[in-house]
């Protein structure tokens, strides 16, 4: 299926979900999860109007960013923030969705150039408590949020999560609702949060229903991912 057709179909899904669940039109941003995709796909989507792209691997992202430097794109880091990569992530990206420790926050803040605006960050929450998943426990979110808020080179925007796969809308909505309630609780404590990064290709509608403001869409947009080559550093 042509990429333009897939992009239109995903946008229609978003719009339909916004209408169904009483969300304002355009209130949920589409983040194109472009890891493993070529520069040509990014440039094609850019001609259609897509501006936000999410990358998970720094080694893969940097050449793409350089090749698209002439385009007004917004780059989101959606992979694990490894210690030896944090400085480059801080210099190259507009957003980090996967902040999961105070150490990571301090590394990103130290490396963020003073001439650039603060780095937008979301705290990654392990909302299901899965041992195989990254992210912080819900009970520790407030402590990390306080630490991030004290770092002027970071701007705390909200929360992100990757729930366990679930079948059916009701089951998909439960962990996303828990994340929204956690987000609302932080707002009630005085944190100025405006972002809920949740929802992917399989649970987009559930995420919109539960208040997502950014959905990270990969396979529905690009098709099945190609096998990723081993990147050596």
N, C-alpha and C positions, 0 to 999 in steps of 0.2 A: 504494500500500500504506500503511495507517495507520502512523504513527510508532511507536506502541506495539508493533505487530507486528514492524517492522524492529528495534526495540530488543531485543525478545525473541529474534529470530533471531540477532543479533550476539552476544548473551550466550550463546546456545546454541553458536554456533561457537567462542567462547572456551572454554567449558566442555568441549566435545568435544576441542578441541586440547590442553587441559590434561590430560585423561585419556589421550589417545593418546600424549603425549610424557612422561608421568610427572611432570607438574607438580602441585603441590598445588592443590586446588580454591580458586579465588579469588585465586591468586597473581599473576595478570596483570590489572592495572587497565584498565578501558575509559575512555579519554579521548575524549569526544565532540567532534570537530573541527567546531565550530559556525560557522565563518566563512561568511558569505553567508546564514546562516539567521536567521529572525525571532525576536524575543523569545518569541513564542507557542510556538515549537518548544522552546526552552530550558525554558520553564516547564512544558510538558507532560512533557518528559523528567524534570524535577525531581520531578514528582508520582509518577513511576514508580520513583524512587530514584536516578537518575543525579545525581552531585554534581560531577564534574570536567568542565570544558568548556575547549576550546582555541580561541583566537582568533589570527588572523594579522595583522590590521590594527587599529592602535590607534584610528583614527577611528571604525571600525565597532564596536569592542569597548566603548568607554566608554559609549555610550548603553545598550547591553545590560546592562552591569554596573549602571548606575544604575537601570534598570527592574527589575532582579532583586535589588536590595539587600536585600529582605526575606527572601531565600532563603539557606540555608547552603551556598553554592556555593564551589567551589575553581576559581580561574581560572588557566589555563596559557597563556603566550604562546608561540606556535609559528611566528611569522613572523620576518623579519629585524629585528634590533635596530638601527634607524636612530639616528644620533647625536642628532638633535634630538627624538627620541621616547623616549630611554632613561630620562629622569627620570620621565616619566609611567608608563612600564612598571614601573619600580621601585616606584612608589607604589601601583599598582592591581592588580598580579598577585601570585599566590602562588608561581608557578613561571615560569622562562624556560628553554625547551628549546634555544635557538638561540644560545647564547653562543659567539662565534668569535674573540675577540681580547681582549688584555689591556686595550686602551682601552675596549672595551665593558664589561668587568668593572669597571673603575674608575668609569665613569660610573654604572653601576647601583648600585655600593656607595655612592658619594657621595650618591645620591638616595634611597636606601632609608631611610625614617624610623626614627629610633632607637627609637621605641616599638613598632615592628613586629618580628616575628621575622625572622631572616635570610631573604633571598630564596633559595628553592631554585633551583639552576641545573644544567643539563646542558650539556656541551660538545658542539657540533655538529661531527661528524667527516665529512669528505668521503671516505668509505671507498673509493669507486671512482676517485677522482682525476679526476672529471669537471670540465672547465673551466667548465661552465655552472652548477655547483652551488656553493652556499655551504658553509662549513665549513673546518675546519683539516685539514692533512695528518696522518695517523696519527703520523708521526715527531715532530710538535711538540706532541703532546697532553700529555706530562709537564710541559713547561715552562709551558704555560698552566694546567694543574691546580695547579702549585705557586703560581703568581701568584694564582689564585682562592682557594686555601686560606688565603692570607695576609690576605684581606679579611674582617673579622669580620661585615660586613653581608650577606655571601653565604655560602650553604651548598652546597658542591659535592656533588651527589647522584649524578651518573653521566654517561653518554654518550648521544648521540642521533645518528641518521643517516637519510638518505633515499636508499637505494640506487637505482641505475638499474633501470628496469623489466626484468623477466626472466620468461621463460616456463618453467613447470615448477617443482616444489618444490625440486629439487636446485639449480637455478640461483639460485633466490630465496634459498636458505639460505646460499650461499657468502659473500656480503658481510656478511650478518648474523652469521655465525660469526666472520668477521674482526673485527667490532666487539666481539663478546663476548670474544674472545681479548685484544683490546686492553684492554678493561675489566678482565678478570681480571689482566692484567699490572700495571695501575695498583693494583689491590687488593693484589697481591703486593709492590708498592713501599711499601705502608702507607697508601694513600688509602682512606678509609672510604666506599666507594661502595655504593649499594644499588639503583641505577636504571639500566635499559637501556630507553630510549625508542625503540622501533623496531617497525615493522609498521603497515601501513595496510590499507585494505579488500581489496586484491588479494593481499597476502602475509601476512595475519594468522597463518595456520597455520605458515608458515615462521618467523615471528618468535617464536611461542610455543615452537616446537621448539628455537630457538637461545637461549632464556633471557630473552626480553623480560619486563619487569615492567610496562611501560605500552605500550599500543597506541593509536595515534591514528587513529580511525575516522571518516570523513566520509561518502562516498557510500553505503556499505553501510547506514549508519544513517539518513541523510536523503534518499537518492535523488540523482539527478543534480543538480549544483549549478546554481543560476540564474546567469545572466550577472551579473558584478559591475559595479555602477555606478562611474564614476570619482569618487573622493573627492578633493575639493579642500581644500587647507589654506592 
